[in-house]
């Protein structure tokens, strides 16, 4: 795993390294708004070191990502990768598989919003292979 | 209105100055996620210059604020003011009046999340007077 060349802005605590069952590389998820029945919304931050990415996964009610610093990728299954960076907002519809993470050279700071959690939060699937990731990292 | 002593981080475009019908002072709201029936969630950013604040208002399904830089205030009607700053997360329950804005000396960059918008988005009320604001700005 490469060292991050850029020092990214840190708004939230870095937290603990995320599980290798759901992330490849060094990703640091931090919960900011826990599940409840008033707001029906969870919010959190993930710092992805360069090369780190989530597994493929889906959300029963979809997901909104807000990129606060760095450069990375978001891919909805069957579509081309989107390059995401500071200021980007991307959405993934309900029950559609996607993955997101840092670029190979620059890390990524991203907020996630999962709305309507009365429908469910997340279903995790298999890792994004190096071949899948590197095809995108052209 | 005082000049901002601190240069705050800008993640999103500053946008146009918000209406004096809903803000006191110089506030710059920017919509990031528009209303739709898939996510039922709106997201936006507001940059408040020092001294600027929203009017009193309420949200039929509540609101979540995420502070990305600066220092400011959040007050739920009938409760003490909360000082909010970079990294703070605050919530206001459904149908409860509140206001938020910058401190007198330092501006505020804040994301807002309004969930469950099928219940409504916002009901605007009267301005926060200088007396109400300055009591808090002790």
Interface residues (C-beta under 8 A of the other chain):
Chain A: X9 X11 X12 X13 X32 X33 X38 X39 X40 X41 X43 X61 X62 X64 X66 X68 X69 X86 X87 X89 X91 X93 X94 X111 X113 X115 X116
Chain B: X9 X11 X12 X13 X32 X33 X38 X39 X40 X41 X43 X61 X62 X64 X66 X68 X69 X86 X87 X89 X91 X93 X94 X111 X113 X115 X116
